[in-house]
Amino acid sequence: MKSTLYATPNQLGSSIAEADFQNFQAIFKGEIIIQGHEEYESVRLLWNKMIDKRPAIIARCSGVADVINAINFARDNNLQVSVRGGGHNVAGNAAEDNALMIDLSKMKAVNVNPQLKTCTVQGGATWRDVDHETQAFGLVCPGGVVSDTGVGGLTLGGGLSWIRRKVGMSIDNLIGAEIVLANGKFVHASATENKDLFWALRGGGGNFGVVTSFEFKLLELGPEVFFMACMYPKKEADKVLKYWVDFTRKAPNEVTSDCIFWAVPAHPNFPEELHHTPVVVLAGMYAGNPEKGAELMQPLREITTPILDMSNVYPYNGVQQMFDPFLQKQAFNSYWKCIYLDDLTDHLQLRVVKKGKEMPSPHTLISIRNLQGAISKVSPGATAFGDRSARFLLSIDNMWKDSSEDKKNIQWTRDFFNEMAGFSKGKVYFNFNFDMEGPSDMMKDSFGANYEKLGKIKGKYDPDNFFRLNANVKPLK
Ligand SMILES: Cc1cc2nc3c(=O)[nH]c(=O)nc-3n(C[C@H](O)[C@H](O)[C@H](O)COP(=O)(O)OP(=O)(O)OC[C@H]3O[C@@H](n4cnc5c(N)ncnc54)[C@H](O)[C@@H]3O)c2cc1C
């Protein structure tokens, strides 16, 4: 059913011929949402409350044909295009003032092939959609740790899951993709078809077109897994961090774990007397037999006396949704930055602990993710993602409620990031990065030797930089 229009896009600042707009509406099967539509205000808002953009048109696509039509219409009318998968990107690239938003949120189908242990996933699905279908067959696809994060943005940027050390990043499990290019052409990319595009999609972000379907290989896991979630008082942070860093040196690839500086959320899942208590959390999954996982991770639960230990055997999908209540859409103004670290020496640990004790908001997280394992088995040139040698990713996920504190919080994050960047090769994970502010050229440092090749592939598939609302790779001839 067609929506009723309340205003024309021109009233939002775009100059589109009325007849062209009507033709577009006539061929579009999904929903065209513009200002005045009852859903306009909710659809334009993304996960990060700090982003407040007003697109001229939100084209909520029902399938590939709508994506093609939306791209053609935007290109022919000189409209900037943004692409919305799950809307979780902290940078807010999925929406732009006066642009046309290609909204994939109704394209969520997931089809599992249990014999081949693969699945196809439409471009607007969330990880909850994927987990729901795959677990029915005792299978999993490595995705995000918050279930309403989009498959689209997360996969194209890399994809760090709770089983990343066992199976690598999401891109390492991607075996094909269907994509609509800037010229409106629909192509398939895989190891045998449009190989250069397939290489670029694995880490190069949303630079190359709109992915309407992803194909992944799957791993047998579940229905139950051991998950560690042990909270220690922050005053013990130096001891806990040191023990964990040493543990990660010998941990098998089945163990994927994080060390997180946080405060206990004021949520009924936690005892009220602990709400807002500063903590350092060790969290992690064992991708295998739950009893073996419990035994292996037991020492991490006995470093000192925890204030709360929620470690247990859980349903896999329960773990995948465990963090959802604390990281809801529009809950916080958010400014995140992150940096890969080759190691966390004693000296660096002290610096991190100091910052962890000075966190400016009770909602802020400093997450240190242990990497390597299957991630670093893939050579840097095999995918656009580039260097995979770092042992840790330090992510400063600063979140707060009051807009009057924006400046202070942004500055705190930048100062911390700049300090840590001095101990790194400058590579960032674009999926956890708000902007390009920093001491060096993040694009070059992050893609390294792959940067020029990526630019050439961009030049081939999107020479006019039509898809530029992203961690943008400039097209090269
Ligand atoms: C609460 C929270 C938890 C997170 N947890 C994890 C985690 O566990 N692991 C991890 O690796 N990352 C995680 N992230 C980061 C996440 O990977 C990025 O925010 C990612 O961009 C989200 O994808 P999205 O589709 O939801 O975002 P969107 O904001 O919808 O999209 C971001 C960008 O991706 C591109 N894009 C999205 N879909 C498509 C598509 N189908 N085709 C082409 N381009 C597309 C577009 O350029 C778009 O601007 C988390 C983020 C949040 C806010």
The ligand as a Gaussian input file, in Angstrom:
#p B3LYP/6-31G(d) Opt

LIG

0 1
 C       25.438000      -1.232000      20.568000
 C       26.423000      -1.603000      19.499000
 C       27.046000      -2.837000      19.536000
 C       27.959000      -3.192000      18.553000
 N       28.580000      -4.410000      18.617000
 C       29.467000      -4.776000      17.677000
 C       30.109000      -6.038000      17.704000
 O       29.850000      -6.840000      18.572000
 N       31.004000      -6.328000      16.745000
 C       31.306000      -5.468000      15.743000
 O       32.130000      -5.798000      14.896000
 N       30.719000      -4.258000      15.682000
 C       29.804000      -3.894000      16.618000
 N       29.223000      -2.664000      16.572000
 C       29.632000      -1.737000      15.538000
 C       28.896000      -2.053000      14.245000
 O       29.602000      -3.030000      13.544000
 C       28.805000      -0.809000      13.367000
 O       28.132000       0.177000      14.070000
 C       28.111000      -1.129000      12.049000
 O       28.306000      -0.059000      11.157000
 C       26.626000      -1.336000      12.267000
 O       26.001000      -1.767000      11.120000
 P       24.495000      -1.321000      10.826000
 O       24.101000      -1.943000       9.570000
 O       23.679000      -1.550000      12.048000
 O       24.708000       0.238000      10.712000
 P       24.121000       1.368000       9.753000
 O       24.284000       2.603000      10.549000
 O       22.789000       1.025000       9.238000
 O       25.125000       1.332000       8.564000
 C       26.436000       1.783000       8.695000
 C       27.044000       1.924000       7.342000
 O       27.253000       0.625000       6.799000
 C       26.955000       0.611000       5.421000
 N       25.896000      -0.391000       5.190000
 C       25.034000      -0.927000       6.075000
 N       24.305000      -1.884000       5.491000
 C       24.698000      -1.936000       4.198000
 C       24.341000      -2.733000       3.078000
 N       23.430000      -3.703000       3.174000
 N       24.970000      -2.499000       1.907000
 C       25.916000      -1.548000       1.784000
 N       26.301000      -0.767000       2.809000
 C       25.705000      -0.971000       4.002000
 C       26.582000       2.007000       5.038000
 O       27.741000       2.685000       4.570000
 C       26.162000       2.628000       6.342000
 O       26.377000       4.000000       6.410000
 C       28.282000      -2.291000      17.536000
 C       27.657000      -1.043000      17.495000
 C       26.735000      -0.697000      18.466000
 C       26.101000       0.655000      18.450000

